[in-house]
Amino acid sequence: MEYTRKHFPVLSQYIYANTASAGLLSEQLMTWRQEHDLDYLIGGSTMKNEAMMELIPQTRKTVARFFGSKVENTALVQNFTLGLNILLEGLKERTNILLVENDYPSVNWPFEYRGHTILYAALDGNLENNIRERLGTGTISILALSLVQWASGVKIDMDFLKAIKEEFPELILIADGTQFCGTTDFNFEDSPLDVLGASAYKWLLSGYGNGFMLFKDGMDKVFDLHTIGFNASDHDLGGRDTVSFTRHFEPGHLDTLNFGSLKFSLEYLEGLGMSKIEEHLDKLSKKAKREFSDLGLLDDTALQRKESGTIFNIKGDRALFETLTERGIVCSQRGNGIRFSFHFYNTETDIDELVKILGSMT
């Protein structure tokens, strides 16, 4: 993946370890976006109407192909948060929900805010066991969680989710894939998930204002959606009462610049090969975990996990964060530590340089 670094100008200035906050914009995507807006400048409504008729359906198909979802069960949304809130407006009855403590607020708040009965699984090195114990009560209808935790980087075991889906086949699994999608060669239809949503500005490198929601068959029987608008009917004045389940997530116009950017980036990732990206990230993850562990910078939760993603939260205060920033390391403060996150444009040399700096300061 070394050759990809030239596609991302930021990397010539910094060691960028902050994809969990915002993925980088590639020169190729910037060129496409400029051409799109130049066409809009010249063509006005003629260009926009054609783009909305052609580019938006193409993007939906690209998302479905990339993630192994059915096109008819794929919705385009501006971000995961909006998509989840639309979905939960269709969950009218009080429901027993299992969440993960300290999960991303946009995962937990929409459930908590609507007055459902909420139980929590502790977020520690034994997350899967904690979830199983809660599910053992037999009263849970929905398990909702991030596939990768935003602050700590804890990654749920997908084989565990498959096992509990087999054990509790009526359990609805809703997942936020914002910190997951783009890191793994993943097929939604083959997964145990019933609903997967994601914002695409992080690991999918698509810029802001675009995301998606994927559904298994039958979710229209669980969620009674009422979000509506003219766009959802494909501008059919007589189509108000025949809007499909996924089109309730698209009630108004979708921006062709933002969703065209999503299509472009997914095709870029396909060109690189998701299996190669996954292999490279696994190598970086193992190296980072080993090096940070040797420096004594990881907490027990991280050390106990048999599988790590590419997000690591190390022990460090504000002073360390400011020093790293001054040394050209782009990262984030999260919780009581400092979060590093590595994507395919990072290298083992990046980690070596980061470890060298940390080793001189700790």
DRENVOZA-534813 format. One record per residue (C-alpha): residue in three letters; chain; z, x, y. Coordinates in steps of 0.05 Angstrom, whole numbers, plus 5000, padded with zeros to 4 digits. Layout:
BEGIN
REC   rest   kette     zz     xx     yy
REC    Ala       A      Z      X      Y
...
END
This chain:
BEGIN
REC   rest   kette     zz     xx     yy
REC    Met       A   5000   5000   5000
REC    Glu       A   5001   5061   5045
REC    Tyr       A   4932   5046   5072
REC    Thr       A   4954   4979   5100
REC    Arg       A   4998   5012   5152
REC    Lys       A   4939   5022   5199
REC    His       A   4932   4946   5202
REC    Phe       A   4999   4940   5238
REC    Pro       A   5004   4978   5304
REC    Val       A   5080   4969   5309
REC    Leu       A   5088   5018   5252
REC    Ser       A   5062   5075   5295
REC    Gln       A   5122   5067   5340
REC    Tyr       A   5181   5046   5296
REC    Ile       A   5208   5043   5226
REC    Tyr       A   5202   4967   5220
REC    Ala       A   5256   4941   5174
REC    Asn       A   5259   4871   5203
REC    Thr       A   5209   4826   5167
REC    Ala       A   5266   4779   5149
REC    Ser       A   5268   4764   5224
REC    Ala       A   5193   4764   5239
REC    Gly       A   5134   4790   5200
REC    Leu       A   5084   4834   5235
REC    Leu       A   5018   4813   5265
REC    Ser       A   4958   4850   5237
REC    Glu       A   4900   4874   5279
REC    Gln       A   4853   4833   5235
REC    Leu       A   4892   4769   5248
REC    Met       A   4893   4784   5323
REC    Thr       A   4817   4792   5322
REC    Trp       A   4809   4726   5286
REC    Arg       A   4856   4691   5336
REC    Gln       A   4818   4719   5395
REC    Glu       A   4751   4695   5366
REC    His       A   4781   4627   5352
REC    Asp       A   4803   4618   5424
REC    Leu       A   4738   4646   5451
REC    Asp       A   4702   4593   5411
REC    Tyr       A   4749   4541   5441
REC    Leu       A   4737   4569   5511
REC    Ile       A   4662   4562   5502
REC    Gly       A   4659   4500   5458
REC    Gly       A   4716   4457   5483
REC    Ser       A   4726   4392   5445
REC    Thr       A   4664   4402   5403
REC    Met       A   4694   4465   5373
REC    Lys       A   4763   4435   5365
REC    Asn       A   4739   4372   5331
REC    Glu       A   4698   4412   5281
REC    Ala       A   4756   4459   5268
REC    Met       A   4805   4402   5256
REC    Met       A   4756   4369   5208
REC    Glu       A   4740   4433   5170
REC    Leu       A   4793   4487   5181
REC    Ile       A   4855   4444   5169
REC    Pro       A   4832   4417   5101
REC    Gln       A   4811   4488   5082
REC    Thr       A   4880   4514   5100
REC    Arg       A   4913   4461   5057
REC    Lys       A   4869   4481   4998
REC    Thr       A   4884   4555   5010
REC    Val       A   4959   4542   5010
REC    Ala       A   4953   4502   4946
REC    Arg       A   4912   4557   4912
REC    Phe       A   4957   4613   4935
REC    Phe       A   5021   4580   4910
REC    Gly       A   4994   4543   4850
REC    Ser       A   5006   4473   4878
REC    Lys       A   4964   4411   4874
REC    Val       A   4924   4400   4938
REC    Glu       A   4945   4327   4942
REC    Asn       A   5018   4349   4937
REC    Thr       A   5012   4401   4993
REC    Ala       A   5031   4386   5065
REC    Leu       A   5023   4429   5127
REC    Val       A   5083   4430   5174
REC    Gln       A   5099   4470   5236
REC    Asn       A   5161   4499   5203
REC    Phe       A   5208   4488   5144
REC    Thr       A   5262   4457   5186
REC    Leu       A   5217   4401   5210
REC    Gly       A   5190   4389   5140
REC    Leu       A   5260   4383   5109
REC    Asn       A   5283   4335   5163
REC    Ile       A   5223   4290   5152
REC    Leu       A   5237   4291   5077
REC    Leu       A   5310   4274   5084
REC    Glu       A   5296   4215   5130
REC    Gly       A   5268   4184   5066
REC    Leu       A   5333   4195   5028
REC    Lys       A   5370   4133   5051
REC    Glu       A   5425   4123   5000
REC    Arg       A   5487   4167   5002
REC    Thr       A   5473   4221   4951
REC    Asn       A   5515   4276   4919
REC    Ile       A   5486   4343   4943
REC    Leu       A   5501   4413   4920
REC    Leu       A   5491   4468   4972
REC    Val       A   5507   4542   4976
REC    Glu       A   5563   4563   5023
REC    Asn       A   5537   4599   5085
REC    Asp       A   5465   4585   5068
REC    Tyr       A   5416   4584   5126
REC    Pro       A   5438   4529   5175
REC    Ser       A   5369   4496   5173
REC    Val       A   5380   4486   5098
REC    Asn       A   5451   4459   5100
REC    Trp       A   5456   4423   5167
REC    Pro       A   5402   4370   5153
REC    Phe       A   5441   4347   5091
REC    Glu       A   5510   4352   5124
REC    Tyr       A   5488   4316   5186
REC    Arg       A   5465   4254   5148
REC    Gly       A   5531   4237   5116
REC    His       A   5516   4253   5044
REC    Thr       A   5571   4275   4996
REC    Ile       A   5568   4351   4997
REC    Leu       A   5594   4401   4947
REC    Tyr       A   5586   4476   4955
REC    Ala       A   5576   4535   4909
REC    Ala       A   5608   4600   4932
REC    Leu       A   5559   4653   4954
REC    Asp       A   5579   4717   4918
REC    Gly       A   5555   4761   4862
REC    Asn       A   5566   4704   4812
REC    Leu       A   5524   4652   4849
REC    Glu       A   5489   4625   4787
REC    Asn       A   5556   4614   4751
REC    Asn       A   5584   4581   4812
REC    Ile       A   5526   4533   4814
REC    Arg       A   5531   4517   4740
REC    Glu       A   5605   4501   4746
REC    Arg       A   5592   4452   4802
REC    Leu       A   5535   4419   4764
REC    Gly       A   5581   4412   4705
REC    Thr       A   5614   4352   4738
REC    Gly       A   5552   4312   4723
REC    Thr       A   5551   4278   4790
REC    Ile       A   5501   4320   4829
REC    Ser       A   5433   4290   4846
REC    Ile       A   5403   4345   4889
REC    Leu       A   5411   4421   4890
REC    Ala       A   5384   4451   4955
REC    Leu       A   5384   4525   4970
REC    Ser       A   5347   4585   4997
REC    Leu       A   5312   4624   4942
REC    Val       A   5333   4687   4981
REC    Gln       A   5393   4685   5025
REC    Trp       A   5378   4702   5097
REC    Ala       A   5438   4745   5114
REC    Ser       A   5456   4779   5049
REC    Gly       A   5389   4780   5013
REC    Val       A   5419   4749   4949
REC    Lys       A   5360   4725   4908
REC    Ile       A   5371   4667   4860
REC    Asp       A   5351   4679   4788
REC    Met       A   5289   4636   4775
REC    Asp       A   5303   4636   4700
REC    Phe       A   5371   4606   4715
REC    Leu       A   5338   4551   4755
REC    Lys       A   5292   4537   4696
REC    Ala       A   5352   4533   4650
REC    Ile       A   5390   4484   4692
REC    Lys       A   5328   4441   4702
REC    Glu       A   5323   4436   4627
REC    Glu       A   5397   4420   4621
REC    Phe       A   5396   4370   4679
REC    Pro       A   5324   4343   4680
REC    Glu       A   5341   4289   4731
REC    Leu       A   5367   4340   4781
REC    Ile       A   5322   4348   4842
REC    Leu       A   5313   4421   4862
REC    Ile       A   5295   4432   4935
REC    Ala       A   5284   4504   4958
REC    Asp       A   5272   4541   5023
REC    Gly       A   5222   4596   5008
REC    Thr       A   5218   4625   5078
REC    Gln       A   5251   4691   5056
REC    Phe       A   5216   4689   4988
REC    Cys       A   5143   4667   4995
REC    Gly       A   5099   4728   5004
REC    Thr       A   5144   4775   4964
REC    Thr       A   5128   4751   4894
REC    Asp       A   5069   4728   4853
REC    Phe       A   5092   4656   4847
REC    Asn       A   5064   4592   4817
REC    Phe       A   5097   4528   4841
REC    Glu       A   5072   4482   4785
REC    Asp       A   5100   4530   4733
REC    Ser       A   5167   4535   4769
REC    Pro       A   5228   4489   4760
REC    Leu       A   5226   4470   4833
REC    Asp       A   5212   4398   4855
REC    Val       A   5204   4414   4928
REC    Leu       A   5188   4481   4961
REC    Gly       A   5181   4490   5036
REC    Ala       A   5172   4552   5079
REC    Ser       A   5158   4575   5149
REC    Ala       A   5103   4627   5146
REC    Tyr       A   5120   4674   5203
REC    Lys       A   5161   4722   5161
REC    Trp       A   5135   4751   5095
REC    Leu       A   5069   4712   5100
REC    Leu       A   5053   4747   5166
REC    Ser       A   5021   4685   5197
REC    Gly       A   5054   4682   5265
REC    Tyr       A   5096   4624   5289
REC    Gly       A   5081   4549   5286
REC    Asn       A   5058   4542   5214
REC    Gly       A   5088   4528   5147
REC    Phe       A   5082   4482   5087
REC    Met       A   5117   4436   5039
REC    Leu       A   5099   4432   4964
REC    Phe       A   5118   4375   4918
REC    Lys       A   5117   4360   4844
REC    Asp       A   5089   4293   4821
REC    Gly       A   5139   4236   4829
REC    Met       A   5173   4258   4892
REC    Asp       A   5143   4198   4928
REC    Lys       A   5187   4155   4884
REC    Val       A   5250   4193   4906
REC    Phe       A   5237   4197   4981
REC    Asp       A   5214   4136   5021
REC    Leu       A   5180   4167   5081
REC    His       A   5167   4131   5147
REC    Thr       A   5142   4185   5193
REC    Ile       A   5074   4160   5217
REC    Gly       A   5019   4175   5266
REC    Phe       A   4944   4168   5274
REC    Asn       A   4929   4237   5246
REC    Ala       A   4962   4219   5180
REC    Ser       A   4909   4166   5168
REC    Asp       A   4851   4214   5182
REC    His       A   4840   4174   5245
REC    Asp       A   4826   4109   5208
REC    Leu       A   4848   4050   5251
REC    Gly       A   4857   4010   5187
REC    Gly       A   4894   4064   5149
REC    Arg       A   4965   4056   5173
REC    Asp       A   4992   4026   5108
REC    Thr       A   4954   4071   5060
REC    Val       A   4978   4139   5084
REC    Ser       A   4992   4185   5025
REC    Phe       A   5061   4216   5014
REC    Thr       A   5044   4286   5039
REC    Arg       A   5006   4261   5100
REC    His       A   5071   4231   5126
REC    Phe       A   5088   4304   5142
REC    Glu       A   5026   4309   5186
REC    Pro       A   5032   4250   5234
REC    Gly       A   5001   4285   5294
REC    His       A   4947   4337   5307
REC    Leu       A   4956   4405   5273
REC    Asp       A   4939   4466   5315
REC    Thr       A   4878   4500   5288
REC    Leu       A   4898   4568   5316
REC    Asn       A   4966   4568   5281
REC    Phe       A   4943   4538   5215
REC    Gly       A   4879   4578   5216
REC    Ser       A   4925   4639   5222
REC    Leu       A   4961   4616   5159
REC    Lys       A   4896   4611   5121
REC    Phe       A   4873   4679   5146
REC    Ser       A   4938   4713   5126
REC    Leu       A   4941   4682   5057
REC    Glu       A   4870   4707   5044
REC    Tyr       A   4891   4775   5070
REC    Leu       A   4949   4777   5020
REC    Glu       A   4903   4753   4964
REC    Gly       A   4857   4811   4980
REC    Leu       A   4915   4860   4973
REC    Gly       A   4937   4826   4909
REC    Met       A   5005   4793   4903
REC    Ser       A   5020   4828   4837
REC    Lys       A   5010   4895   4872
REC    Ile       A   5053   4873   4931
REC    Glu       A   5108   4850   4883
REC    Glu       A   5105   4916   4845
REC    His       A   5111   4956   4910
REC    Leu       A   5169   4915   4936
REC    Asp       A   5206   4922   4870
REC    Lys       A   5200   4998   4877
REC    Leu       A   5225   4996   4949
REC    Ser       A   5282   4949   4930
REC    Lys       A   5308   4992   4874
REC    Lys       A   5305   5055   4917
REC    Ala       A   5340   5022   4976
REC    Lys       A   5395   4993   4932
REC    Arg       A   5407   5060   4899
REC    Glu       A   5408   5099   4964
REC    Phe       A   5452   5050   5002
REC    Ser       A   5499   5046   4943
REC    Asp       A   5506   5122   4940
REC    Leu       A   5526   5120   5014
REC    Gly       A   5578   5066   5000
REC    Leu       A   5544   5017   5047
REC    Leu       A   5536   4957   5001
REC    Asp       A   5589   4904   4988
REC    Asp       A   5610   4878   4920
REC    Thr       A   5562   4818   4923
REC    Ala       A   5501   4863   4929
REC    Leu       A   5526   4912   4877
REC    Gln       A   5539   4857   4826
REC    Arg       A   5469   4828   4829
REC    Lys       A   5424   4849   4771
REC    Glu       A   5362   4835   4813
REC    Ser       A   5355   4850   4887
REC    Gly       A   5302   4828   4936
REC    Thr       A   5281   4870   4995
REC    Ile       A   5336   4846   5043
REC    Phe       A   5399   4888   5047
REC    Asn       A   5460   4878   5091
REC    Ile       A   5498   4943   5098
REC    Lys       A   5566   4957   5127
REC    Gly       A   5559   4973   5201
REC    Asp       A   5584   4954   5269
REC    Arg       A   5552   4943   5337
REC    Ala       A   5555   5017   5354
REC    Leu       A   5516   5035   5291
REC    Phe       A   5465   4981   5305
REC    Glu       A   5454   5007   5376
REC    Thr       A   5446   5078   5351
REC    Leu       A   5395   5057   5299
REC    Thr       A   5357   5019   5352
REC    Glu       A   5356   5081   5396
REC    Arg       A   5329   5121   5338
REC    Gly       A   5270   5074   5330
REC    Ile       A   5296   5031   5272
REC    Val       A   5280   4958   5281
REC    Cys       A   5332   4916   5243
REC    Ser       A   5381   4859   5256
REC    Gln       A   5455   4847   5260
REC    Arg       A   5475   4792   5212
REC    Gly       A   5546   4771   5195
REC    Asn       A   5591   4831   5194
REC    Gly       A   5536   4881   5178
REC    Ile       A   5466   4905   5193
REC    Arg       A   5407   4875   5156
REC    Phe       A   5347   4916   5134
REC    Ser       A   5286   4882   5104
REC    Phe       A   5225   4917   5075
REC    His       A   5154   4891   5064
REC    Phe       A   5091   4921   5033
REC    Tyr       A   5075   4960   5096
REC    Asn       A   5140   4999   5087
REC    Thr       A   5143   5062   5046
REC    Glu       A   5193   5103   5008
REC    Thr       A   5188   5152   5065
REC    Asp       A   5215   5098   5112
REC    Ile       A   5275   5090   5068
REC    Asp       A   5285   5165   5063
REC    Glu       A   5285   5171   5138
REC    Leu       A   5333   5112   5146
REC    Val       A   5380   5141   5094
REC    Lys       A   5378   5208   5129
REC    Ile       A   5400   5176   5194
REC    Leu       A   5454   5134   5161
REC    Gly       A   5479   5193   5121
REC    Ser       A   5489   5234   5185
REC    Met       A   5529   5178   5217
REC    Thr       A   5574   5153   5161
END
